[in-house]
Each structure stands twice: as C-alpha cells, then as structure tokens.
Amino acid sequence: MRETLLFCGLLALSGCSLIGMPKPDPNQAWIDLQVPTNNSLHAEEVDAKAWADKRYFEVDPGSHELTMRYQFTVAPSNIGPGADPLWRDCQLNLKFNHFTAGERYMIQAGTVGFRPWAKLYDQQRNMVGRAEPAGCQRT
C-alpha cells in the first residue's frame, strides 16, 4: 500500500514538471523572471489585479505596474558573528511605460544584504526599469 501511494505521488510530481510554459502571444509583451538559486521570485499582480501564473508575466503593449514576491536568504555574514541565515519575504513593484507587443523582457532579482532589488531588461539586454521595494517581513 505504501509503495502504491509513493508511486502515485511521484507520478503526480513528474506530471507537474512536464507542464511547460505557454507559448508567448505575439500581440503581448512577455516578461520572464530570473532569480539566484535557492531564492524565489513570483509574479503576483498586473496593475493591482491578481496574476494566475507565478512563473512569468504577459501584458498588453503600453504602461503597466508589475508586483512580485521575492523570498531570499540573508547570509550570516550580513547579520553578525554567530548568526543564523534569515529568510526575508518582500514585495517589489515595477512600473514600466513602454511594453512592446512581441518583445521578450526579463526581470532579474537579487539582494544587497537585507535589501532586495529587481531590474527589467529588454531583448537586447538593456536595462529599461527598476523595481521598488514595497515592504518586507521575516519568515
């Protein structure tokens, strides 16, 4: 019985990994999310409305505000001697006025100590925007 349950659980997990990203709509702007290993960056809202898929954004051309959730670890070297790593859960907001149909953008996120940052890059790898932190909490 245990083996059957374990097999079913593994099968379900492998099925989830087979679900790929949707094909980008050429009439929309696509925004990929990139984050360092062991941290997480999730798409949360577009123009203050919940966004269903946490892996990317896809928006109409023009001006939009994107809200992301960034969870990361603050290394002990940024806290003090003998400290344990500290998990932070932060919201970042990014406003950009010139999303273009068919263009692929990328948001890269990282940290400097306790402070999160995120930058928006266009297809040519030019930085075209920066996110603003909108609050963090310890987890």
N, C-alpha and C positions, 0 to 999 in steps of 0.2 A: 504494500500500500504506500509506504513512504517513497519507494522508488518511483512509483507511478506519479505521485504528487511532485516529486523533484523533477521528473522528466517533463511533465506538463508546465511547470514553472519555467524551466529552461527554454522550452519551446516557445512559450509566450514572450519571454525576453528576447529571444533571437528574432521573432517576428517583428517586434518593435524596431529593432535595428535595421530591418530591411525596408522600412518605410523611409524613403528618401525625401529630399527636398522637392517641393513642387517646381515645375518649370516656370521661370520668370515670364511675366506678361510683358510683351514689348511696348505696351501702352502705359506701363507703370515704371517707377524707379524702384530698384531692388537694393536693399541695404543688408549686407552680411555683417555678422557680429564676430569679432575675433578677440580672444582673451587669453592671458597666460595660463599654462597648465595649473591645475588644482584650484583655480578660481572659476567663477561662473558669471556670465553676463546674459541677461534675459530681456527680450523685447516685452514691454508691458503695455504701453499705450501709444496711440497715434492721435494727436490733437485731443487729448483728455478722454479718449474712448478706448476701452479695453481692446488689446490686440490678441487674437486667439493663439497664434503660433509663436512660441517663445524663442525660436531659433533665428528669426530674421524679421525684417520689415519689408513691406511693399506698399508704395504710396502713389497717389496721383501726382502728375507734374505740379510744381509750384512750391508753396510755402507750407511747412509742417513742423510740429513740435513732437519729438520722439521722447518717450520716457522709458528708461531702462532700469533694471535692478542689477546691481553689481555686488557680488559677495566675494570677499577675499580675506586672506590671512595677513595680519601684520606680524612680521618676523620679530622674534625676541630681541634682535639687535636694535630694533626701532623702539623698544619699550623700556628695557633696562636689564641690568645683570640679574640672572636667575629667573627671568620672566618666562611664562609660557606663551606660545603663539596666541593671538587674539583674533577671533573672527569678526569681521565687520559686514554689515548688510546696508548698502547705500542705494539711494535713488539718484539718478542722473537725468537731467533734461537737456535735450539738444534741439535748438531751433535752427532751421536752415530754410532760406527763401527761394532756392533755385534748383529743386529736384527736377531732373530732366527724364522724360519718357525713354525707356530702353537703356538707360545708364545704370551701371552697377557701382554701388558705393560700398565702403567698408567702414565700420566703426571698430577702432582698436581701443582697448581699455587697459589700464594699468594703475599703479599706485606709486606714491612717494610717501613712505611712512604710513600715516593714518589717512592720507588724502587720496581719494580716487580721482582719476582723470579719464576722459574718453575723447578721441579725436575722430572726425569724419574725413574720409579720403574719397576722392573721385576715382574714376577708372584709370586715370593717368598717374595715380598715386600722389596727387597734390592734396595737401591738407586744405579743406574748404570750410571746416567748422569745428567747434569745441563744445563739449557738454559742460554744464554747470552742475555741481553737486547740489542736491536738494534735500539733504538730510541723511544721517547715518545712525545706525544703532549697533550695539554689540549683540552678538548672538551666542 
